[in-house]
């Protein structure tokens, strides 16, 4: 069987993945790349005087 887990690398997603694999599932997942988001946030121009 196959399973799709959203938030695969989140708090519960990683444990859910382990349990599904133990039970014979083929696991696919979606996750947010937090580090990439932080880098983009730092690069965004801010309002106010420079």
Phi, psi and omega in degrees: 000162180240150177222141175249122181244120175273144184072038186305323182260015177277188185304307182266337183301319182293324178287321178298317178302313181301315181294319179296317179297317178302328182265015172089011179277149170265114190258131174241149182213160175241143179209161178260134178274091186299318182298318179297321177297318179297318179298317179297322180296320179292330183279342182292137177292143179259153176284166177101177182294149180256000000 
